[in-house]
Amino acid sequence: MKALGKEWKAAMRPALLAASAMASAIALPVLAIGQDRVVAPKEFQAEECYGISKARQNDCQTLTHSCAGMSSVDQDPASWIYLPAGTCVKIVGGRKISKV
């Protein structure tokens, strides 16, 4: 009787694997349909956000340098980047007004 149990388990492994794969293939699209997607706006108002840009990633001149991409430190309080309006206040360290 033990031998029959082992054979049955060995025979059921591929069937169980196939059934699991089929259930996943059916369930994932159904689950994805119920979720809301965030869609990027096609047009948005831009605002300057100070103090969050990486070094050499700023968008325009400041009092300390004269061109985009010239900031020498991360999170320079005088350097800014363009972001969609309303986004700056959601970022830690982001300010709409320069500290300098």
Phi, psi and omega in degrees: 000324179296322181297321179295323178296318179293319180295320181295317178297318180295323180287331183278341182302308179298323180293319178295319178297316179295319179295320178296317179296319180294317179297320178295317181297327180279320187284324185299312178296325179295318179293323182291330181296325184283354183265141176281138177258146175268121182253130178293137179293144180288321177229138179216156175279134179265151173223155177276132180238117184269149169083012181238351185285149174285162177303135179065020178239011180289160185266339182202181185292159175224191177289337185261346177209163191249011185207160175296143178079015184254357180294141187258352181227154173291146176055039176298123183295342180265346183266146182224163173226156175281136175223159173300142181306134180093350182277325186302318183291346180272350184258130179299126180091350181283137180223145177276345181237138179293145176281343184269000000 
